[in-house]
Amino acid sequence: MTRTSGSRPALDAAGADRTQLVTFRVGDDLFAADIFSVERVLRFTAPRPIPNVPAWLEGVIDYGGRVVPVIDLRARFELAPAPGREGARILVVVAGDEWIGAIVDAVDEVVTIASTRLTAPPPLFKGLAKPFVRALVRAKTEEDPVIVVLDVAQLLTARERIVLEQAVAGAKTDA
């Protein structure tokens, strides 16, 4: 089931725009991706390592008849490694025509957010550059965390996509 990346807001009973997000944790922070950019959530299994790639590229998995590159979001966001991966998941996301696996510490839930709670990100938020962040979800109360909505299509630069394509092509020939 291939989906296209991007938001498709729905209307609630009052006619207000609503967006569904898959929320997940990386370190102590709460992140989200638009539900239409998430292909699947998989239990963590160690990806097959491939040589000569950046440290944040864990390897590849076979999913849906495709070789899918898997990135470690902790390493990508320059966070300390997880003490263990018992609750970790691989979030398979759609970025254009590609699938990318992203290792996250946990997947929480699907939430429906009123579009009025989405705000534009600042140039830098918790060390993440603005291109990674599509929006922030304002907390309803002070106890609620701010949710960082990632732009999954921007998790990789053009140069990194070329490195990934070369690595995946090499992994296919080695298989």
Buried (B, 14 or more C-beta within 10 A) or exposed (E): EEBEBEBEBEEEEEEEBBBBBBBBBBBEBBBBBBBBBBBBEBEBEEBBEBEEBEEBBBBBBEBEEBBBBBBBBBBBBEBEEBEEBEEBBBBBBBBEEBBBBBBBBEBBEEBEBBBEBBEEBEEEBEEBEBEBBBBBBBEEEEEEEEBBBBBBBBBBEEEBBEBBEEBBEBBEEEE
